[in-house]
């Protein structure tokens, strides 16, 4: 069990979204945010953003998510950015996952670009300090 707050994001049980959130919780991802994209974008239904403490943790989280999705019958996910592992993108179809080292995440600030990270978004966040 991690030291972060329990999952506060609603995800349909058995969905790719739920599987990704569960795996990130198991891997002790930090500052997990889920942004609903349904009706806002055609790229995916959800964007999940999380941080790892090091490039090694970021790479390990990405590989575990991809392995878990394949094992659960969701096919092969496309992964970009693994060699450097500063920012890894996982395209899992209905869910796009961005895994960052904290410094890189704060530089790009994707949450703000999508209108999250401002007042009133706390219900969409996990493990926020």
C-alpha positions, 0 to 999 in steps of 0.5 A: 500500500502506498503513502498516497491518498486512495484513488478518488477517480471514478473509473468503470470497473474492468475498463482500460482506464481502471486498469491503468489507474490500478497499476499506477497505484500499485507502482506508487506513481505520484500526483496521478491526474485523470482528465476526461476527454470524451466529448472534448477530443477524439484522441481518447476518452481519458488522459492520465498523467503521473510522475515517477521519482526517477527515470528508472521508475518512469520506465518501469511503470510504463513497461508494467502498464503495457504488460498488464494491458496485453495480459488482460487482452487489450493488445499491444500499447504504443510506447514513446520515450522509453530510452530517456524515460523523462516523459513516456507516452503510452497510447492504450486506445481509449486512454493516453498515459503520460508518465514524467519525472517531476521536473519535466512534468512541471515544465510541460504542465499538461494539466494546465493546457487541458484546463486542469490543475486550477481551482475545482479540479481536486475531485479528478486528482489522486495522491495530490499533496 
